[in-house]
């Protein structure tokens, strides 16, 4: 598809610059932003549903090529992963477009995703979350992570801001968003940036700068469960006596107790690569007498749930996820099978990709990474954007045929219901046409009754499809 200049512009409240967009998008509203760019809520008039459009500026980095390459690489990796990792618990990528100053000079990149509702922080500010609600949310997130980990993709920045609650999806409301820091596991684990997650959601090994392990995501999910039951970041350090990472480590010591010998041995083996200031602070904290061996546990986070029959199950789960050494933590499958989330399991929706498909997806992601690295070596950011992204520009993303065979749900809903309705609608159209033709041949007259009955059925099925899709 040829990259074209998008010329329609609109002024969005709270945005200093005009927002460039194709004509299909209407009713814009600014909903967030940061160093990565800006996010706007809009209405897709073609699909008749809400979308979130993320804009990444390019021209602002003219004198900061390193920062540009970092942000563009993250965006392109996110696009590649979202194109392949289709799952009801992961935000759906819908389209990409670019704003060009001239044929080969990009101004901004826009990626369009299905709008999944408020993030967990915004949702909890307006709603009371029970332990049953927490169980459903944790199960949803764990299912999405299980899917990603099967593909050897790590999210690496899991936190409440990156979980959205879709109130229109009653079965699976929690969606994982923002895969900008997500990475496929490389053959050489040194290639993965070590410290990326928000500090208070970082596992102990990542605080020290050790190699990234998949159970970093398990630790982050345990912190999210703590947030759900207490309405606060359980390891967030708010004082100035210590550095943020040291303060987080102090809170971990307080709740988990002193670390196992296995964790200490791991630190000693990697003394040359760990954060030396944090190592100094850790030694001081570790030797202090006011930290008991067992720790204070997590009971203090459940004050508002005293008497709830699920409290003990939640305590058991959070204790299994938050362990010093990554090998001691529960795996994602154990979280899915835990008693805490048992009431919300749908095993039919937990099916994971076959090994052959995983191999194909990993190969594609490796090729993408190699291509990105070639442009990075040349510091050719224009080429990285215009050439690498050229074949990824699309109005509507379809599914890889192999993925479609493996996961036969409608690509816009993650549900068999839409696929069934599509088949029923087609059958209704065929039956109506056949009925009208038959009546005409038998009675030599047009049957308006058959026509209107069939048309009413087709319109009803189409209306139901539209509701389920959005």
N, C-alpha and C positions, 0 to 999 in steps of 0.2 A: 504494500500500500504506500502510495507517495505521501511524504510528509508535506503538509501544506500549512501556510500561515493562517492562524485563527485571528479574525479581525473584529469580531463582535466584542464590545467591552461594556462593562457595567460598573457603577460605583457602589461598593458595598459598605454599609455602615461599619465604623471602627477600623476600616482598612484605608491606609493612606494612599495606596495606588489603586488604579482601576483594575478590575478582574476580567481577564480575557477568557472567552469560552465559546464553544460551539452553540448554535442557536437552540439545540434540543434542551439545554439546561436553563431553568427559570428560578425565580424566587430565591435569591441568594441571601445567606445569613452567615456572618463570621462566627465560628464556634471555638477557635483555638489557634495557637501558634507558638513558635519558639525559635531556637537557632536554626532548626531544620527548614523553616518556611511557615506557611499559613494553611489553615484548613477551613473550608467554607462548606456549609450545608446548602444543598440546592435540590430542586425538583427535576427529575428526568422526565420530560414530556413524552418521550418515546416509550419507555417502560412504565411510566406512570408510578414512579416510586422515588423515595428520597435517596440521595447519594451524598457522600462526603468527598470533596475534591481537595487534594493536597497539592500545593504549589511550592516548587523549589526554584528559587532564583539562581540564575547562572551569571549574569552580568555583574553582580555585586562582588564577585570573586576575582576580578581581573588581576588584582595584585596579590591574591592569596590562592595560588594554584593548588597548594597542598590541601587547604581546607575544602576547596571546590572538589578535588578528586575524592576526598574522603566522603563528602555528603552525596556526591553523584554515585559513587560506588555503592554506598549503602542503599540508595534508592533503586539502582539497577538490580542489586541482589534481591531486594524485597520484591521487585516486579517478577524476577525469574522464579522465586519461590512461590509467590502467590499464583502464578500461572500454572504451576504443577501441583501444589499442595491444596487440592480441592477437598474441603471438609466443612460440615455444617457448623463446626466450632471455630472456624478461622474466617476472618473477614474476606468477603468476595471481591476480587478485582474485576472491574467492569470495562474500563477503557483507559487509554493513555492518549494525550495530545501534547503538542509543544507550541510555544509562542516563539516565532522567529523574527529577528530584526531584518535579516536578509536570508538568502538561500542556505548559507552555511554558518549563520551566526545565531545560535539559540539564545533566547532571553530567559525563558523559564520552561520547566517541565511540569506537567500536570498529570496526576494519576487519580482516576475516579474509582471509588469503591462504594459498595452498598453501605448505606448509613445504618449502623447497628444500635443507635440509641446513645444514651448518656454513658460516660465511663463510670466505673465502680465508685470512685470518689464522689462524683456528682449524685449518683443514685443513692448512696448511703446518707448523703447530707439531707435528702428529702424523704427517706424511707427507713423504717425500722426493719432490720434483718434478723430473722429468727434463726435458730440452729438448723431448722429444716431448709430454709432458704440458702443458708451457707452450704449445706450438704449438696444441694442441687447445683450451686455455682461451682463448687470444688470439683464435682463430678464432670461437669461440662468442660472445665479447663483441663482436667486430667485426660479426658478423651482427646481433646485437641493436641495436647502435648504427646500423648501416646502415638498419635498419627505422625507428628513431626519427627519424633525420635526414631520411629521405624524407618523413616527416610534418612536418618542420621542428620537431622536438622535441629539445631539448638536455638531456642528463642533468645536467651541471654539477657533479656531486659524485661522480665515478667514482673509486673507491679499493678496495683489497682488502676492507675491511669491508662494502662494498656489492656484492660478488660472492659468490654462494653456489655450493657444489659439491654437486649432486644425484647421489649415488652410485647411485641407482636408474636414472638416465638415462645409459646407457653412450655413446650417440652424441653428445648435447649436454649435458654435465653442468653447465657454467657458466651461471648465471642472474643477470641484472641485477636488483637489488632497490633499494628506497628511492628512489623518484622524487619525494620531497618537494620537492627543489629544481629539479626538471625544469621547463622552460618551453617553450611554443611560441614560435617566433620572431615577435615583434610587428612591425607595420609600422614603428614607431618603436623602434629598437634601444636608445634611452635608457631605455626602460621596463623593461629587464632589469636586475636587481641585478647589479652588476659583479663583486664578489668574494664567492664563496660556497664554492668547493671548499676542501677541507683544504689548508693552505698548501703542504705539500711535494708536492702534486699539481696545483698551480696553474701554468698556463702563464705565461711571462714577461709577456705583455701584461696578464694578469689580476692579477699581482703589482703592477703599476703602476696598476691601476684603470682600464685602457682598456676599450672596449666589448667585450662578449662575442662571440666567434666560434665557429662550430661545431667548429673544429679544436682548441678547448680540450679536447674529449673525446678527440681523437687524442693530444694531449700526455699526458693522464691515462692513456690506455691504454699509451703508451710507458713511463710510470713503473710501471705494473702489471707489464709485461714485465720491467722491471728488478728489481722485487720478486720475481717468480717465479724468476729466475735467481740472485739473490743473497741472498734471504730477508731483505732489509732495504729500508727506504724510501730510495731512492738520493739524494734531495734533502732529506732531513730534517736540520735543523741542531739539534744537541743542546747547544751551548755557550751561554754568557751574554754573550760579548763583543759580539754584535750582536743586533738584533731578529730574530725568527724569519724574517720575510719577507726581510730583508737577508742573513741567513745562508743561506737557500735560494738567493737570487740569487748568492751567492758560490760555492756548490757548482755551480750551473748554469754559471757562468763557468769554473770549474775543468775541467769535463768537456766543455763545448761550445766553449770558447775564446771569444774576444771576438766580440761580435755583428756582424752585417752592417750595412752603411751603411743598408740599407732599414729595419732595425729602429730604428736611431738616429734616422733621419729621421722615423719614425712617432712616436717619443717627443717629438721637438722640435715636431712639428705639434700635439701634444696637451699641451704643457707646463702649460696652465692647469688641466687636469683630472686630472693624475697625482698620486700620493702624493709630496709634496715631501721628506719624510724619506728615503723610499726612493730618490728621485732623487739626493739628496745622497750617500747611501751608495754608490749605483751609480757615480757619478762618481769617488769615491775608489777603489773597487775596479777600475773600468775603466782608470784611469790607472796602477794598480800594475804593477810590472815582473814580478811572479811569476806572472802569467797569460799563457801563450803564446797566440799567435794561433789555433792549431788546436785547442787544448784537449787534455786527456789521453785523451779518448775513453771507451769503456765496457768495455775489455778487463778492467779490474780487477774487474768484476762477474761475470766468467765463470770465476773461478779453479777452481770445483768442476766445471766442464764442459770442462776442457782435454782435447783429443783427441776430443771429440764432433763427428761430421761435420756436425751442424746448427749448430755454434757460429758459423760465418761467416755463415750465413743469418740467424741471430738478431741478430748485430751489425749487419748491413745493415738489418734491419727497425727495430731500436731507433734507429739513426742517422737513418733516414728519418722517424720519428715525432717525435723530439726535436730540433726546429730552432727557432732564435730567432724568426724571423718566421712567422706562421701560414700565409702563402701558400706557404712553402717546405716545409711538412710534407706527408707523404703524406695522401691522402684515404682514407676508410674502404674504398672499393672496391679501392684499390691494396693495402691491407693484406690484404684477403681473397684477392687474386690473387697475393700474394707467395710466394716459394719456401718460406719458413719454414713456412707453414700448408698448403702444397699437398696434402700427404698426407691431410688431414682434410676437404677440401672436399666438399660435397654440393650441387652447383649447383641441383638441383631444389628445395632448401630455401631458396635465396637469392632467390626471387622476391619482388619488391617491389610495393607497392600501385600500382594504376593511378592516373593523374593525376586522374581524375574522383572516385575514392574519397578521395584525399588532400585534394582541395578541400573535400569534404563534412566530413571530420574536422577540418580546420583551421577551417572555419566554426563547427562545434559548439564547439570549444575557445575560439574568439574570443567566442562568445555567453556561455559559462561565465565567461570572464574579465571581460566587461562586467558580468555580473550580480554577481560577487563585488565588483567595484569600487564598484558602487552601495551595497552594504551597508557597505563599508569607509568610504565618504564619510560615511555616517550613523553610523558606529561602532556599528552594530546587530549585535552579535555573536550575540545570541539568535536574531534573525531570520535571520542568515547560516546558522546551524546548522540551525534547525528548518525554515525555509522552503526554503532552497537545497537542503538535503540530503533534504527530504521525499520527492521523487520518485526518490531514489537508494537508499533503504532497500530491501534485498532479501535474501531467504534464499539465493538462487542467481542469479548473474548469467548471463544468456544473451548471445548474440552479436548485435550489430547485423546485420540480414539482409544488408546490402550487404557487410559484412566477411566474413560467412559464405560468400557467393558467391565473393568474391575468394580467400579462404584456406580451402579446404574441408577442414580438418583437424578432428578432434574437439576441441571447445573445452576439454576438460580434460586433453588430453595433447599437443596439437600434433603429432599423428601420424595418418597415414591408416589405420594398423592398427586403431585402435579403430572408425573409421567402417566399415571392411570387416567387422570382427567383429560390429558391430551389425546390418549387413545380413544376414550369415550366420545370426545368431541368429533374426532375424525369419523368414528363409526356412526354418530348421529347424522353428520352431513351426508355420508354415503347412503344411509337408510332413507333419509328424506328425499334425496334425488331419485333413488330407486323406486320409492313409493309413488312419487309424482309421475314418473315415466310409466310405471305399471298401470296406474289409474287412467292415464291418457290413452294407452293402447287398448285397455279393456273397455272403457266407456266413451272414448273419443271426446273427452272433456278434461279440462285442467282442474285438479282437486285442490282448491284453496285451503280446505280443512287440513289436509295432509301437509301442505306447504307451511302453514302458520304453526301447526303443532311442532313440526321439525325445527322451524326457525326459533321458536320459543325455547326448545330444549338446547339448541346450540348456543343461544345467547345466555342462557342460565349457566351452562357449563363454562363458557368463556368468562363470565363475571366471577364465578367461584375461583377460576384459575388466577385471575388478576388479584383477587383478595389474598390468596395463598402465596402468590409470588412476592408480594410487597409487605 
